[in-house]
Amino acid sequence: MQRLIVIGGGAAGSAVVGELLRRGQPGEFDLTWLVGRQAPGRGVAYSTTAEHHLLNVRAANMGLFADDVGGFIAHGQAQGWPVKGLDFVPRAWYGDYVEAVLAREISAARERGLALRVLSTDATSVRGDDANGYVVGTADGEDFDADGVVLAIGALPSTPLAEVTEAARASHAYTADPWHWPLPRRAPERVVVLGTGLTAVDALQSAARLWPNAQLTAISRHGRLPRNHNPAPGQPYEHQASLVDALRARPQVVHWLREIRAAMDDEDVEWRSVIDGLRAETQGLWRLLDTAERARFLRHLRWLWESARHRLPQQTTNELARLRTQGRLKILAAHIRSIDVRAGERDQLEVRVQPRGAESVRSFAADLVIQATGFNISVNATDHPLIQQMVQEGVAHPDELDLGLATDAEGRLLRADSTPRHGLRCLGTLLRGSMWECSSLPEIRALAKAIACELPAELRRVAKPVSARSSTSRNAAFVSAVA
Ligand SMILES: Cc1cc2nc3c(=O)[nH]c(=O)nc-3n(C[C@H](O)[C@H](O)[C@H](O)COP(=O)(O)OP(=O)(O)OC[C@H]3O[C@@H](n4cnc5c(N)ncnc54)[C@H](O)[C@@H]3O)c2cc1C
């Protein structure tokens, strides 16, 4: 029997565990799911209970499984939720859905006699190789032998920006975690959010509700909020195939920008359709870029792509516009120069910025600074214990541009010589370097299905001789125990 371990209890871990359970035959594998400290299912994005935190993908496209894309909307309607396919609904509802799907799949799997256990603990180490198998260590001090391991740990914990002094980091007025803020002793008059992407928008919405009198400022290099979705999707772009051919023919960022701009500038074309049409091609196109071109994309185009591709529901755009009209929200295009504790003010910070295009630096006071600069994927700089261990011991390697982990196109972790490790896969945001897009559900569920279909077969192909398998199988066949 194959021993499989999935690490990470967010939506990606849920998708791959669900796919494995749906496909598995009794006796084929035993599965250990290490879900971390949170209840399985919701992860970072769907743990919010705030009704104003909306999905940015339409309900009709948020099914957890690739062959059940409409699963979320069907579930919602069966529950009597007021949800239609084109809606952008609260993310909390999606968390409820994932939990319900998991409960259903786990109970069906148990009835069929599949071996599964779900443990609320962090994986702290992965050692071994495909010849001898892997050993996964946990924060509770247990070791589990595995033939196959899937790493679905989401993005890495955020680390404070280098421009923030030690004193500011230690103060009550700074948080690098956009989801859990220290509540200041008194309502802040001025809140600064670092970033203008989706995470920053979440933070702005919450701060605006918590402190109706606070002045909000969001800062990023280009000062550009995400664009908005149309209430209904437009017609598919008519010349999509020839556009993709042109991009494939010359994998250079400058050329791509020219081609995409030309398509979007056509006044008969809805620009969102051009961007949306590229979604299915993004991973393949990214792989065509060499390292220098990828670096060029990061320097010059990333901000533009992110704001056009990861869009906001219209309700959220309207809310931000209202805040700006009321003078409560300012968006600043600027470089952060430093953030320090204000002289003589223990709980107030001095934010020094250089506005875009300006020579001079200006500074202002903030009672709370929330760092919401988006997913942290820097493997080189992380203090995530598992990733640190895997990198230090050569089990995993950072992508060349430090955009997550180095993997092949199917998410197999690469060795130092760039050959893939069989039996050790990654799923989710840490695949940015090899796929660019694998942080939203549509991409995650597609890869989850591929892993669930291929991993058991791959392990059968590279089956280890009995002598190479650990003789003390610490997770030998067990009775299903779901925490
Ligand atoms: C604000 C926000 C809004 C979003 N909205 C959408 C949306 O509308 N639609 C969409 O498709 N996508 C959305 N996304 C993208 C979202 O990231 C994915 O949809 C999906 O939730 C990613 O899930 P994940 O499991 O990869 O990561 P996470 O949700 O981060 O889950 C990873 C889990 O792994 C656990 N973990 C970490 N380390 C370990 C360890 N060592 N051992 C065990 N467990 C560990 C963590 O505790 C966490 O529970 C949004 C993201 C954010 C941040």
The ligand as a Gaussian input file, in Angstrom:
#p B3LYP/6-31G(d) Opt

LIG

0 1
 C       -7.437000      37.788000       0.279000
 C       -7.462000      36.678000      -0.703000
 C       -8.574000      36.490000      -1.492000
 C       -8.605000      35.480000      -2.421000
 N       -9.720000      35.299000      -3.164000
 C       -9.761000      34.295000      -4.058000
 C      -10.923000      34.048000      -4.846000
 O      -11.915000      34.763000      -4.752000
 N      -10.907000      33.028000      -5.731000
 C       -9.800000      32.240000      -5.870000
 O       -9.838000      31.326000      -6.681000
 N       -8.703000      32.448000      -5.143000
 C       -8.665000      33.432000      -4.246000
 N       -7.544000      33.626000      -3.508000
 C       -6.394000      32.772000      -3.744000
 C       -6.288000      31.710000      -2.665000
 O       -4.988000      31.830000      -2.230000
 C       -6.597000      30.326000      -3.189000
 O       -7.919000      30.292000      -3.678000
 C       -6.489000      29.237000      -2.143000
 O       -7.213000      29.600000      -1.009000
 C       -5.070000      28.922000      -1.772000
 O       -5.113000      27.868000      -0.870000
 P       -3.804000      27.184000      -0.310000
 O       -4.247000      25.956000       0.381000
 O       -2.817000      27.062000      -1.394000
 O       -3.174000      28.241000       0.697000
 P       -3.599000      28.693000       2.143000
 O       -4.988000      29.151000       2.186000
 O       -2.558000      29.657000       2.576000
 O       -3.512000      27.381000       3.026000
 C       -2.294000      26.772000       3.355000
 C       -2.489000      26.044000       4.642000
 O       -1.319000      25.294000       4.933000
 C       -1.024000      25.406000       6.304000
 N        0.405000      25.177000       6.511000
 C        1.440000      26.009000       6.288000
 N        2.590000      25.422000       6.644000
 C        2.270000      24.197000       7.080000
 C        3.038000      23.114000       7.604000
 N        4.358000      23.191000       7.737000
 N        2.399000      21.982000       7.974000
 C        1.048000      21.888000       7.858000
 N        0.271000      22.889000       7.372000
 C        0.883000      24.016000       7.001000
 C       -1.448000      26.821000       6.652000
 O       -1.662000      26.945000       8.039000
 C       -2.712000      26.972000       5.841000
 O       -3.828000      26.538000       6.549000
 C       -7.487000      34.631000      -2.566000
 C       -6.370000      34.818000      -1.754000
 C       -6.359000      35.822000      -0.825000
 C       -5.151000      35.994000       0.027000

